[in-house]
Amino acid sequence: MTTAFNPELPLPPDETLITATPVEDEDRP
C-alpha cells in the first residue's frame, strides 16, 4: 500500500479510501 500510492502526492490513505468508496451513491434514492 506504501508503494502503490504515489510518493509525490502526500495524501492520507484514510481520506483516499473514503473518497474512493461510493458512499453518496448508497445515500441516493
N, CA and C atoms as a LAMMPS dump frame, in Angstrom:
ITEM: TIMESTEP
0
ITEM: NUMBER OF ATOMS
87
ITEM: BOX BOUNDS ff ff ff
-5.0000000000000000e+02 5.0000000000000000e+02
-5.0000000000000000e+02 5.0000000000000000e+02
-5.0000000000000000e+02 5.0000000000000000e+02
ITEM: ATOMS id mol type element x y z
1 1 1 N 0.847 -1.205 0
2 1 2 C 0 0 0
3 1 3 C 0.882 1.256 0
4 2 1 N 2.115 1.097 0.506
5 2 2 C 3.008 2.258 0.555
6 2 3 C 3.552 2.564 -0.834
7 3 1 N 3.894 1.499 -1.569
8 3 2 C 4.446 1.702 -2.908
9 3 3 C 3.33 1.981 -3.913
10 4 1 N 2.139 1.464 -3.635
11 4 2 C 1.018 1.642 -4.561
12 4 3 C 0.682 3.128 -4.693
13 5 1 N 0.698 3.833 -3.559
14 5 2 C 0.382 5.263 -3.589
15 5 3 C 1.575 6.064 -4.104
16 6 1 N 1.311 7.061 -4.919
17 6 2 C 2.395 7.89 -5.457
18 6 3 C 3.051 8.697 -4.343
19 7 1 N 4.378 8.591 -4.225
20 7 2 C 5.104 9.316 -3.177
21 7 3 C 5.079 10.826 -3.42
22 8 1 N 4.84 11.212 -4.671
23 8 2 C 4.816 12.645 -4.99
24 8 3 C 3.535 13.295 -4.475
25 9 1 N 2.525 12.482 -4.226
26 9 2 C 1.26 13.03 -3.734
27 9 3 C 1.064 12.634 -2.276
28 10 1 N 1.472 13.514 -1.363
29 10 2 C 1.359 13.225 0.078
30 10 3 C -0.081 13.333 0.566
31 11 1 N -0.891 12.354 0.186
32 11 2 C -2.295 12.367 0.616
33 11 3 C -2.541 11.243 1.613
34 12 1 N -3.385 11.493 2.585
35 12 2 C -3.696 10.489 3.602
36 12 3 C -4.471 9.325 2.991
37 13 1 N -4.064 8.096 3.28
38 13 2 C -4.733 6.911 2.734
39 13 3 C -6.162 6.788 3.246
40 14 1 N -6.41 7.288 4.449
41 14 2 C -7.754 7.211 5.034
42 14 3 C -8.745 8.02 4.192
43 15 1 N -8.338 9.239 3.838
44 15 2 C -9.244 10.102 3.069
45 15 3 C -9.425 9.564 1.653
46 16 1 N -8.359 8.972 1.122
47 16 2 C -8.426 8.446 -0.244
48 16 3 C -9.406 7.281 -0.316
49 17 1 N -9.41 6.456 0.715
50 17 2 C -10.302 5.288 0.723
51 17 3 C -11.754 5.739 0.847
52 18 1 N -11.984 6.751 1.684
53 18 2 C -13.352 7.238 1.904
54 18 3 C -13.886 7.889 0.621
55 19 1 N -13.014 8.652 -0.045
56 19 2 C -13.442 9.332 -1.268
57 19 3 C -13.663 8.32 -2.39
58 20 1 N -12.842 7.279 -2.414
59 20 2 C -12.95 6.266 -3.468
60 20 3 C -14.222 5.438 -3.289
61 21 1 N -14.651 5.298 -2.041
62 21 2 C -15.849 4.492 -1.78
63 21 3 C -17.112 5.284 -2.146
64 22 1 N -18.002 4.689 -2.932
65 22 2 C -19.245 5.358 -3.345
66 22 3 C -20.259 5.418 -2.204
67 23 1 N -20.017 6.29 -1.256
68 23 2 C -20.918 6.401 -0.101
69 23 3 C -22.161 7.199 -0.492
70 24 1 N -21.954 8.225 -1.304
71 24 2 C -23.09 9.069 -1.712
72 24 3 C -24.041 8.279 -2.617
73 25 1 N -23.494 7.341 -3.343
74 25 2 C -24.321 6.545 -4.245
75 25 3 C -25.393 5.782 -3.461
76 26 1 N -24.988 5.248 -2.311
77 26 2 C -25.948 4.481 -1.497
78 26 3 C -26.991 5.415 -0.881
79 27 1 N -26.551 6.616 -0.525
80 27 2 C -27.47 7.572 0.098
81 27 3 C -28.541 8.015 -0.911
82 28 1 N -28.183 7.987 -2.166
83 28 2 C -29.122 8.423 -3.208
84 28 3 C -30.286 7.439 -3.325
85 29 1 N -31.454 7.951 -3.657
86 29 2 C -32.657 7.097 -3.778
87 29 3 C -32.624 6.224 -5.036
